[in-house]
């Protein structure tokens, strides 16, 4: 496989780098969700990216996207990470679900605001009793004429406190078995009966929330796809949410690795031979991840099992790198600059969010290796 840019991609990459040189400095602090001010800085960065044409690259142009191959999304994520820029809005998986499954009316109504970052969205999947085992969720959306009535609870919902819309996975078919009874709805978060409660993390981040739905009325026209198709749509979304290309991990981890290498080479951090070998192995791992991203993009299978392979590989490489960095830093890793230790703690969560390691291995075992269930 040829990993070099073709002329069109090279031109896009050069244009993005030029735009970042001119605009990044005013947005470098758009990196957190600790306060109303930090949230607004982050949303302002998202709007700036959208206005410059760097949001929705692989989405249809008819709805505010740009109709480019997935590769351009990976280039965007990688260049932002390499430049030390804040990440792009995490909406690609939601946008693809709507664009690929919703009816024309719904797409026309909601995609321009989503891709223009003028309306903020969240994703209502996890529940207190249904995290990795998503098919066991109990939030219901009862059909009632030209509407659904939603009752239930979601938790760990990123951005729910400031979102206008929620792409909600709920049970609409009570008599169908687990996976077949789920449907996807677009819910207005300002509807009567929606109660949002903030979850403050130990790091101070206020990104997460739990959301309660008490008799919330949702127009039937806000159904994405067909009733009972929710599980298929959810798996389609996760193929975008789990991939290292979509999250920009190569560029981000590359910055961490480069800083560690510079500290060792300059003598700022002493490293014995075993530590140097571990750092070298982390460098090899990252190059493998870079090549894997390129191959995955060339053969993306939305809704397939490739996303699970991607997430398993990325999690292992990220956690190992931050472990090496922590061992190099010694006590200063905990007592010094809090950012590297915060990154290490966040890397531990990689094993859980977006589907636990156990769930990902089960998917690979059954769908890739053909092993029996149970």
MILUM-752994 format. One line per 8 residues: number of its first residue (from 1); for each residue x, y, z of N, C-alpha, C, CB. Coordinates in steps of 0.05 Angstrom, whole numbers. Glycine has a CB too. Layout:
<pts>
NUM = X:Y:Z:X:Y:Z:X:Y:Z:X:Y:Z | ...
</pts>
This chain:
<pts>
1 = 17:-24:0:0:0:0:18:25:0:-19:0:24 | 10:45:-16:24:70:-17:13:89:4:22:83:-46 | 30:97:23:21:113:46:25:143:41:35:105:71 | 35:150:18:39:179:12:14:192:2:62:182:-9 | 12:218:5:-11:233:-4:-12:235:-35:-12:261:8 | -37:232:-45:-40:239:-74:-42:269:-76:-65:225:-87 | -40:281:-100:-39:310:-102:-63:325:-89:-39:318:-131 | -87:313:-91:-110:327:-79:-108:327:-49:-136:313:-88
9 = -100:305:-37:-97:303:-8:-75:322:1:-92:274:2 | -53:322:-14:-30:340:-7:-39:369:-7:-7:335:-26 | -55:376:-27:-65:404:-28:-83:410:-4:-80:409:-54 | -101:392:3:-118:395:26:-101:398:51:-138:372:29 | -81:381:55:-65:382:79:-50:409:81:-44:359:78 | -39:418:58:-25:444:58:-44:467:65:-12:449:31 | -68:467:54:-87:488:60:-95:488:89:-112:484:43 | -99:464:101:-105:462:129:-83:473:147:-112:433:137
17 = -58:466:140:-35:476:155:-34:506:154:-9:463:145 | -39:517:131:-38:547:128:-60:559:145:-42:555:98 | -84:547:145:-106:558:161:-100:557:190:-132:543:155 | -87:535:199:-80:533:227:-59:554:235:-69:505:233 | -40:559:217:-20:580:224:-33:607:228:1:582:201 | -54:612:214:-68:638:216:-88:640:239:-81:645:190 | -99:617:248:-122:618:266:-119:603:292:-146:608:252 | -99:585:294:-97:568:317:-92:583:343:-76:548:313
25 = -75:603:342:-68:617:367:-92:627:383:-49:639:361 | -112:637:369:-135:648:384:-154:626:395:-151:666:365 | -148:601:389:-165:579:398:-150:558:414:-179:566:375 | -125:562:421:-109:541:434:-120:533:461:-80:550:438 | -135:552:474:-145:546:501:-173:533:500:-147:571:517 | -182:524:476:-208:512:474:-206:482:478:-220:517:445 | -197:474:502:-190:446:507:-205:433:530:-161:444:512 | -224:446:542:-236:434:565:-266:440:569:-222:442:590
33 = -277:428:590:-305:431:596:-308:436:626:-322:406:587 | -290:451:638:-290:455:667:-310:477:676:-263:461:677 | -317:495:658:-334:517:665:-350:526:641:-318:541:676 | -370:543:646:-386:554:623:-368:568:603:-408:573:633 | -347:582:613:-329:596:595:-313:577:578:-310:614:611 | -303:555:590:-287:536:575:-304:522:554:-273:516:593 | -329:516:561:-347:504:542:-352:522:518:-374:497:556 | -356:548:524:-361:567:502:-336:569:484:-369:594:513
41 = -312:569:496:-288:570:480:-286:546:461:-263:571:498 | -293:522:472:-293:498:455:-313:499:433:-298:474:473 | -337:508:439:-358:510:418:-351:531:398:-385:517:431 | -337:553:406:-329:573:387:-308:562:368:-317:598:403 | -290:545:378:-270:531:361:-285:514:340:-251:515:378 | -305:499:349:-320:482:331:-333:499:309:-341:466:346 | -344:521:316:-357:538:296:-337:550:276:-372:561:310 | -313:556:287:-292:566:269:-283:545:249:-267:576:285
49 = -280:520:258:-273:499:239:-294:495:218:-269:472:255 | -320:496:227:-342:492:208:-343:514:188:-368:491:223 | -339:539:197:-340:562:178:-317:560:158:-338:588:194 | -295:548:166:-272:546:147:-274:522:129:-246:544:163 | -295:505:133:-299:482:115:-286:457:125:-290:488:88 | -280:455:151:-266:432:162:-283:414:180:-241:440:176 | -309:416:177:-327:398:192:-345:384:171:-344:413:213 | -351:359:175:-368:344:157:-355:338:130:-393:360:152
57 = -329:333:130:-315:329:105:-326:306:89:-285:325:111 | -333:284:103:-342:260:88:-373:258:87:-331:235:102 | -387:280:94:-416:280:93:-426:292:67:-428:295:117 | -450:286:59:-460:297:33:-461:327:32:-488:286:27 | -453:338:9:-452:367:6:-480:379:7:-439:374:-20 | -500:363:0:-528:373:-1:-538:382:27:-546:353:-12 | -525:372:48:-534:378:75:-513:393:91:-541:352:89 | -494:405:78:-474:421:92:-447:407:95:-484:427:119
65 = -444:383:84:-418:369:85:-402:377:60:-422:339:87 | -382:360:54:-364:366:32:-360:342:13:-337:374:42 | -372:319:18:-372:297:0:-345:285:-6:-385:305:-25 | -326:287:13:-299:277:8:-296:248:20:-278:296:21 | -276:233:11:-271:207:23:-264:209:53:-249:192:8 | -268:186:67:-261:185:95:-232:193:101:-266:157:106 | -215:188:82:-187:195:86:-183:224:95:-171:190:61 | -199:242:85:-196:270:91:-202:275:121:-214:287:74
73 = -221:260:132:-226:262:161:-202:254:177:-251:245:169 | -188:233:168:-164:224:182:-142:245:180:-155:197:171 | -139:257:157:-119:278:153:-125:301:172:-118:287:124 | -150:310:173:-158:332:190:-150:325:219:-188:337:188 | -159:302:229:-153:295:257:-124:294:262:-166:268:263 | -109:283:244:-80:279:248:-66:307:248:-68:262:226 | -73:324:229:-60:350:228:-67:367:253:-69:365:202 | -92:366:262:-99:381:286:-83:371:310:-129:379:292
81 = -81:345:312:-66:334:335:-37:341:333:-69:304:336 | -25:339:310:3:345:306:10:374:312:12:338:277 | -9:392:305:-5:420:310:-11:428:339:-23:436:292 | -21:409:355:-28:416:383:-54:431:384:-6:432:395 | -71:429:364:-96:443:363:-117:427:379:-106:447:334 | -138:440:388:-160:425:401:-173:406:380:-181:444:412 | -185:384:389:-197:365:371:-222:377:357:-204:339:385 | -230:365:335:-254:375:322:-279:366:337:-256:364:293
89 = -302:376:330:-327:367:345:-331:337:340:-351:383:335 | -338:323:362:-342:294:360:-369:287:349:-337:281:387 | -375:293:324:-402:290:314:-403:272:289:-414:317:307 | -380:262:280:-380:246:255:-398:222:257:-353:238:249 | -398:208:279:-414:183:281:-444:190:281:-407:168:307 | -451:212:295:-479:220:295:-488:229:267:-484:243:315 | -471:245:254:-478:256:227:-481:233:207:-457:275:218 | -464:213:208:-465:191:189:-491:175:194:-441:173:191
97 = -499:171:219:-523:157:225:-547:171:213:-527:154:255 | -549:197:216:-571:212:205:-570:212:174:-571:241:216 | -546:217:163:-544:219:134:-549:193:120:-516:229:127 | -541:171:133:-543:145:120:-569:130:125:-521:127:130 | -585:139:145:-609:124:152:-635:141:153:-606:111:178 | -633:166:159:-657:183:162:-670:189:136:-650:209:176 | -696:196:137:-710:204:113:-702:232:104:-740:203:119 | -710:239:80:-701:264:69:-709:288:86:-712:267:40
105 = -734:288:96:-743:311:111:-726:315:136:-772:307:119 | -721:294:151:-705:296:175:-677:305:169:-705:269:190 | -665:294:149:-638:302:142:-636:332:135:-627:286:118 | -656:341:120:-656:369:112:-660:387:137:-679:374:92 | -675:378:156:-681:394:180:-657:396:199:-705:383:194 | -643:374:203:-623:374:225:-594:374:217:-628:350:242 | -587:364:193:-559:362:186:-545:389:183:-556:345:161 | -557:409:170:-543:434:167:-534:446:194:-560:454:152
113 = -552:446:214:-544:457:240:-523:440:254:-568:458:258 | -524:414:250:-504:396:262:-477:400:250:-512:367:259 | -476:401:223:-450:403:209:-440:432:210:-453:394:180 | -457:451:214:-448:479:216:-441:486:245:-470:498:207 | -445:467:264:-438:470:292:-454:494:304:-408:475:295 | -477:500:293:-494:521:305:-513:508:324:-509:536:283 | -517:482:323:-534:468:343:-518:444:353:-560:459:330 | -516:442:379:-499:421:392:-515:396:397:-487:431:419
121 = -502:373:392:-516:347:395:-501:329:415:-516:332:367 | -517:311:427:-505:290:443:-517:263:435:-511:296:474 | -506:242:447:-514:215:439:-524:200:464:-490:199:427 | -549:192:464:-561:178:487:-561:148:484:-589:188:491 | -539:135:493:-537:106:492:-536:93:519:-511:99:476 | -514:98:534:-510:83:559:-531:90:581:-482:90:570 | -536:69:597:-555:72:619:-542:60:644:-582:58:613 | -552:66:668:-540:55:692:-538:24:692:-556:63:716
129 = -557:11:679:-557:-18:678:-550:-29:650:-582:-29:687 | -542:-11:632:-536:-20:605:-514:-3:593:-561:-18:586 | -489:-11:599:-466:3:589:-455:-11:565:-444:6:610 | -437:-30:570:-427:-46:548:-448:-65:536:-403:-63:557 | -466:-75:554:-488:-92:544:-511:-74:535:-497:-112:566 | -507:-60:513:-525:-39:505:-553:-50:498:-514:-24:481 | -554:-75:489:-579:-87:480:-599:-91:504:-574:-113:467 | -589:-88:528:-606:-92:551:-618:-66:561:-591:-105:574
137 = -616:-44:546:-626:-18:555:-656:-19:560:-619:4:535 | -665:-2:579:-693:-3:587:-708:23:580:-695:-8:616 | -695:44:571:-709:68:563:-729:61:540:-689:91:554 | -754:70:543:-774:62:524:-783:87:508:-798:49:538 | -792:82:484:-805:102:467:-830:90:456:-786:112:443 | -852:94:471:-877:81:465:-891:95:442:-895:80:489 | -898:81:420:-912:93:398:-940:102:407:-915:73:374 | -948:126:399:-973:138:407:-983:156:384:-972:153:434
145 = -996:144:364:-1005:160:341:-982:171:325:-1022:183:350 | -980:197:322:-959:210:307:-936:218:324:-970:234:292 | -932:204:346:-910:211:364:-901:187:379:-919:233:384 | -878:190:393:-868:170:412:-867:184:439:-840:159:404 | -872:169:460:-870:179:488:-847:165:501:-897:175:503 | -826:181:509:-801:170:519:-800:171:549:-777:185:507 | -793:149:561:-789:147:590:-764:131:596:-814:135:605 | -747:141:614:-723:126:621:-700:145:629:-714:109:598
153 = -676:133:629:-653:148:639:-628:140:623:-648:143:669 | -612:160:617:-586:155:604:-564:167:623:-584:168:576 | -540:156:620:-518:166:637:-492:167:621:-514:148:662 | -473:183:631:-448:188:617:-452:199:589:-431:161:615 | -472:217:587:-479:229:562:-462:254:557:-509:235:560 | -442:252:540:-424:274:535:-438:298:523:-401:265:516 | -434:321:535:-444:346:524:-474:350:528:-439:347:496 | -487:333:544:-516:336:546:-525:362:559:-527:313:563
161 = -508:373:576:-517:398:591:-520:421:572:-496:404:612 | -506:422:549:-508:444:531:-518:436:503:-481:459:529 | -528:412:500:-538:403:474:-567:411:469:-535:373:472 | -573:416:444:-601:421:436:-614:395:427:-601:442:413 | -599:377:416:-611:352:405:-596:328:416:-609:352:374 | -611:306:418:-599:281:427:-607:259:408:-608:274:456 | -588:244:398:-594:220:382:-597:197:402:-571:214:361 | -622:189:406:-629:171:428:-635:143:419:-653:182:443
169 = -623:124:432:-629:95:427:-649:86:449:-603:78:427 | -672:77:440:-693:69:460:-708:45:449:-713:92:464 | -723:32:468:-737:8:461:-766:16:452:-738:-11:485 | -772:9:427:-799:15:416:-816:-10:413:-796:30:390 | -803:-33:410:-817:-58:404:-815:-76:429:-805:-73:379 | -835:-75:446:-834:-89:472:-834:-119:468:-857:-81:489 | -845:-129:447:-848:-158:444:-825:-171:428:-874:-165:430 | -807:-154:419:-784:-164:403:-760:-170:422:-776:-145:381
177 = -743:-189:415:-720:-195:432:-700:-171:430:-706:-221:423 | -684:-170:450:-664:-149:455:-657:-131:432:-640:-161:465 | -640:-140:414:-630:-123:393:-652:-113:374:-608:-137:377 | -671:-130:369:-691:-124:349:-713:-104:358:-705:-150:340 | -713:-98:384:-733:-80:394:-725:-51:397:-742:-89:420 | -701:-44:387:-691:-17:391:-695:0:366:-661:-19:397 | -699:26:371:-702:46:349:-686:70:357:-731:53:344 | -680:87:337:-664:111:340:-682:136:335:-640:112:321
185 = -681:155:354:-698:179:352:-681:204:356:-720:178:373 | -689:225:343:-677:252:347:-695:266:367:-674:268:321 | -684:272:391:-700:284:413:-691:313:418:-698:267:438 | -710:331:419:-705:358:426:-700:360:456:-729:377:417 | -676:368:464:-669:368:493:-683:390:508:-639:371:496 | -697:408:494:-713:428:508:-742:420:512:-711:454:492 | -748:396:506:-776:386:508:-783:384:538:-779:359:494 | -809:388:544:-818:383:572:-813:354:579:-848:390:574
193 = -804:350:604:-799:323:614:-770:314:612:-815:304:599 | -752:331:600:-724:325:599:-710:338:623:-711:334:572 | -696:322:639:-682:332:662:-653:325:660:-695:321:689 | -635:345:659:-606:340:656:-593:345:683:-594:358:634 | -575:327:691:-561:330:716:-531:326:711:-571:310:738 | -516:346:718:-487:347:713:-472:326:729:-476:374:718 | -452:314:716:-433:296:729:-405:309:728:-432:267:716 | -394:316:752:-368:329:753:-347:308:758:-367:351:775
201 = -327:305:741:-306:286:744:-285:295:764:-293:280:717 | -268:277:773:-246:284:792:-227:305:779:-231:259:800 | -225:304:753:-208:323:739:-220:351:738:-202:314:711 | -245:354:745:-259:380:743:-275:383:718:-239:402:744 | -273:364:700:-288:366:675:-318:362:681:-279:345:655 | -334:378:667:-363:376:669:-376:367:643:-375:404:677 | -361:350:629:-370:342:602:-394:323:603:-347:328:588 | -396:307:624:-416:285:625:-441:294:641:-404:260:638
209 = -462:280:636:-487:285:650:-504:259:650:-503:308:638 | -523:258:668:-544:238:667:-569:252:659:-548:222:694 | -585:239:642:-609:252:631:-633:234:637:-606:256:600 | -654:247:647:-679:233:653:-701:241:633:-688:238:682 | -716:222:624:-738:227:605:-764:218:619:-734:212:578 | -782:237:623:-807:231:637:-830:240:619:-808:245:664 | -841:221:604:-863:227:586:-857:247:564:-886:238:602 | -832:246:554:-823:264:533:-835:257:506:-792:264:531
217 = -849:276:494:-861:271:468:-842:277:445:-887:288:465 | -839:258:427:-821:261:404:-838:256:379:-797:241:406 | -838:274:360:-853:269:335:-844:244:321:-850:293:316 | -863:229:310:-856:205:295:-837:211:271:-881:190:285 | -839:236:261:-822:245:239:-792:246:247:-831:272:229 | -787:244:273:-759:245:283:-747:217:286:-758:260:309 | -760:197:276:-750:170:276:-728:168:254:-772:149:271 | -705:158:262:-683:154:243:-684:125:233:-655:159:257
225 = -687:123:207:-691:96:195:-718:85:201:-669:77:206 | -720:59:207:-745:46:212:-746:37:241:-749:23:193 | -770:32:251:-773:20:278:-760:-8:278:-803:18:285 | -745:-12:300:-731:-38:303:-703:-38:289:-747:-60:292 | -695:-16:277:-670:-14:263:-648:-1:280:-673:1:237 | -654:5:305:-636:20:322:-609:6:326:-648:25:348 | -610:-20:330:-584:-34:335:-566:-32:311:-590:-63:343 | -577:-36:288:-560:-34:263:-548:-6:261:-577:-41:238
233 = -564:14:266:-554:42:264:-533:47:285:-577:62:268 | -537:37:310:-517:40:331:-490:28:324:-528:28:357 | -491:4:312:-466:-9:304:-452:6:281:-471:-38:296 | -468:17:264:-458:34:242:-443:58:254:-481:43:223 | -455:70:274:-443:94:287:-417:87:301:-462:105:308 | -416:64:314:-392:56:329:-369:50:311:-398:33:346 | -374:43:286:-352:39:267:-337:65:262:-362:27:241 | -351:88:265:-338:114:263:-327:124:289:-358:134:252
241 = -341:117:311:-333:128:338:-308:114:348:-355:125:358 | -304:88:340:-282:72:352:-256:75:337:-290:44:353 | -257:84:312:-233:82:295:-212:103:303:-241:87:267 | -186:95:303:-165:114:309:-163:137:290:-138:100:311 | -171:132:265:-170:154:245:-190:175:252:-176:143:217 | -214:167:262:-235:186:268:-229:202:293:-261:172:271 | -212:192:311:-206:205:336:-180:219:336:-207:185:358 | -163:216:315:-138:230:314:-117:220:333:-142:259:319
249 = -118:194:340:-99:184:360:-71:184:350:-108:156:368 | -66:179:325:-38:177:315:-24:204:320:-38:171:285 | -36:226:313:-23:252:317:-20:258:347:-39:273:304 | -40:253:363:-39:260:391:-17:244:405:-66:255:404 | -17:217:400:3:201:413:31:207:402:-4:171:409 | 32:215:377:58:223:366:70:246:381:55:230:337 | 54:266:389:64:288:405:75:279:432:43:310:408 | 60:261:445:69:250:471:95:236:468:47:232:483
257 = 97:219:447:121:203:443:145:221:436:117:183:420 | 141:241:419:163:259:412:173:275:436:154:279:390 | 155:283:454:164:298:478:180:280:496:140:309:493 | 172:255:499:187:236:516:214:230:504:171:210:519 | 216:226:478:242:221:466:261:245:469:238:215:436 | 250:269:466:266:293:469:277:296:497:250:319:461 | 260:289:517:268:291:545:290:271:551:245:286:563 | 289:247:539:310:227:544:336:235:530:300:200:534
265 = 334:243:505:358:250:489:372:274:501:350:256:460 | 357:293:512:370:317:523:380:313:551:350:340:524 | 373:290:564:381:285:591:363:296:612:408:295:595 | 341:309:604:322:320:624:309:298:640:301:337:610 | 306:274:627:295:251:641:316:228:638:267:243:630 | 327:218:661:345:195:659:330:170:651:360:191:685 | 342:154:635:329:129:627:350:107:624:314:132:599 | 346:85:638:364:62:636:357:46:611:362:44:661
273 = 372:25:605:369:10:581:341:-2:578:390:-12:579 | 330:-14:599:303:-25:596:282:-4:589:295:-39:621 | 284:19:601:265:41:595:268:50:566:268:64:614 | 293:52:557:298:60:529:286:40:510:328:64:524 | 289:15:517:277:-6:499:247:-4:499:286:-34:508 | 235:2:521:205:5:522:196:29:506:196:7:551 | 212:50:507:205:74:491:208:68:462:223:98:499 | 229:53:454:232:45:426:209:28:417:259:31:422
281 = 200:9:434:178:-8:427:152:8:424:174:-29:449 | 149:29:440:125:47:437:126:61:410:124:67:460 | 150:68:401:153:81:375:145:62:353:182:91:371 | 152:37:355:145:17:335:114:14:335:159:-10:340 | 103:12:359:74:9:362:59:32:347:66:8:391 | 69:56:351:55:79:339:57:78:309:67:105:350 | 79:69:298:82:67:269:63:45:259:111:61:261 | 60:24:273:41:2:265:13:14:265:43:-22:285
289 = 6:30:285:-21:42:286:-25:60:262:-25:57:313 | -5:75:255:-7:93:232:-12:78:206:19:110:229 | 2:56:202:-3:40:178:-31:26:179:19:18:176 | -38:18:203:-65:5:206:-87:24:199:-68:-6:235 | -84:49:207:-104:70:201:-107:72:171:-96:97:213 | -85:74:157:-86:77:128:-100:53:115:-58:80:116 | -94:29:125:-107:5:113:-137:5:120:-94:-20:124 | -144:12:145:-173:13:153:-189:32:136:-175:20:182
297 = -177:55:130:-191:75:114:-196:66:86:-176:101:114 | -177:50:76:-180:40:48:-201:18:46:-153:29:39 | -208:6:69:-228:-16:68:-247:-14:92:-213:-43:69 | -258:11:96:-277:15:118:-303:0:113:-282:45:122 | -312:-13:134:-337:-29:132:-356:-19:154:-332:-60:134 | -371:3:149:-389:13:170:-408:-9:180:-405:36:160 | -408:-12:207:-425:-32:219:-411:-59:221:-450:-35:203 | -387:-62:210:-373:-87:211:-356:-89:237:-355:-90:187
305 = -338:-108:237:-322:-114:261:-296:-99:262:-318:-143:264 | -289:-84:240:-263:-71:239:-260:-51:262:-259:-57:212 | -281:-37:269:-280:-18:291:-270:-30:317:-306:-4:294 | -278:-55:322:-269:-68:347:-239:-74:346:-285:-94:351 | -229:-82:323:-201:-87:320:-186:-60:324:-194:-99:293 | -196:-39:312:-184:-13:315:-182:-4:344:-199:8:298 | -204:-8:358:-205:2:386:-187:-15:404:-233:1:397 | -186:-41:400:-168:-57:416:-138:-49:411:-171:-87:408
313 = -131:-45:386:-103:-37:380:-97:-10:392:-99:-38:350 | -114:9:388:-109:36:397:-107:37:427:-131:55:388 | -125:23:441:-125:23:470:-98:12:481:-148:6:481 | -90:-11:470:-64:-23:479:-41:-4:475:-59:-49:465 | -39:9:451:-17:26:445:-17:51:462:-17:34:415 | -41:63:465:-43:88:481:-36:83:511:-71:100:479 | -47:62:522:-42:57:551:-13:50:555:-60:34:560 | -1:34:538:27:27:541:45:52:539:35:7:519
321 = 39:70:520:56:94:517:54:111:542:47:110:493 | 30:116:553:28:133:576:40:119:601:-2:139:582 | 40:93:602:53:78:623:84:83:622:47:48:622 | 95:81:598:124:86:595:131:115:603:132:81:565 | 114:134:594:119:162:600:119:166:631:99:180:587 | 100:153:644:98:155:673:123:144:687:74:141:683 | 133:121:678:156:109:690:181:126:685:160:81:679 | 183:139:662:205:156:656:205:180:675:204:166:627
329 = 182:192:680:180:216:696:183:211:725:153:229:691 | 178:187:735:181:182:763:160:197:780:209:189:773 | 169:207:803:150:220:821:139:246:809:163:226:848 | 153:259:791:144:284:780:119:279:762:165:297:763 | 114:254:755:91:247:739:65:254:754:91:218:730 | 66:250:780:43:255:797:45:282:811:40:233:819 | 69:291:818:72:315:833:77:340:816:95:312:852 | 84:336:791:90:359:774:67:369:757:113:352:755
337 = 72:375:732:51:384:713:28:364:713:63:388:685 | 4:372:719:-19:353:721:-28:342:694:-42:366:734 | -20:355:672:-31:347:646:-23:318:638:-21:366:624 | 3:311:640:11:283:632:-3:262:649:41:280:634 | -5:267:675:-19:248:692:-49:246:685:-15:255:722 | -61:269:678:-89:269:670:-92:253:644:-98:297:666 | -73:255:626:-74:239:601:-72:210:607:-52:248:581 | -55:203:626:-52:175:634:-78:164:645:-30:171:655
345 = -91:179:663:-117:170:675:-138:167:653:-126:190:696 | -138:186:634:-158:184:612:-153:159:595:-158:210:595 | -128:152:592:-121:129:575:-133:103:588:-91:126:571 | -135:103:614:-146:79:628:-176:76:620:-143:82:658 | -189:99:616:-218:97:608:-222:86:580:-230:125:610 | -201:85:564:-203:74:537:-213:46:538:-176:75:522 | -207:32:560:-216:4:562:-246:1:566:-201:-10:584 | -259:23:571:-288:22:578:-305:36:558:-292:34:606
353 = -300:62:553:-319:77:536:-318:67:507:-313:107:537 | -341:70:494:-344:60:467:-345:30:465:-320:70:450 | -349:16:488:-349:-13:488:-324:-24:502:-351:-25:460 | -327:-40:523:-305:-50:538:-287:-68:522:-314:-64:563 | -263:-73:532:-245:-92:519:-258:-120:516:-218:-94:535 | -272:-128:537:-285:-155:536:-305:-156:513:-299:-161:562 | -321:-135:510:-341:-135:488:-327:-135:461:-359:-110:491 | -305:-119:458:-291:-117:432:-279:-145:425:-269:-96:433
361 = -267:-158:445:-255:-184:440:-277:-205:432:-240:-194:464 | -300:-202:445:-322:-221:438:-331:-217:409:-346:-216:457 | -332:-191:401:-340:-185:373:-320:-197:354:-343:-155:369 | -294:-193:360:-273:-203:342:-274:-234:341:-245:-194:351 | -277:-246:365:-278:-276:366:-300:-287:349:-281:-285:395 | -324:-275:351:-347:-286:337:-348:-279:308:-372:-278:351 | -342:-253:301:-347:-243:274:-322:-245:256:-356:-215:275 | -298:-245:269:-274:-246:253:-263:-275:253:-252:-227:263
369 = -261:-287:277:-249:-313:279:-270:-336:276:-235:-316:305 | -296:-329:277:-316:-349:273:-319:-368:297:-310:-365:250 | -312:-360:321:-314:-377:344:-343:-378:353:-295:-367:367 | -352:-400:366:-380:-402:375:-386:-384:398:-386:-431:382 | -411:-376:401:-420:-361:424:-419:-378:449:-449:-350:419 | -415:-363:472:-415:-377:497:-388:-388:504:-435:-399:496
</pts>
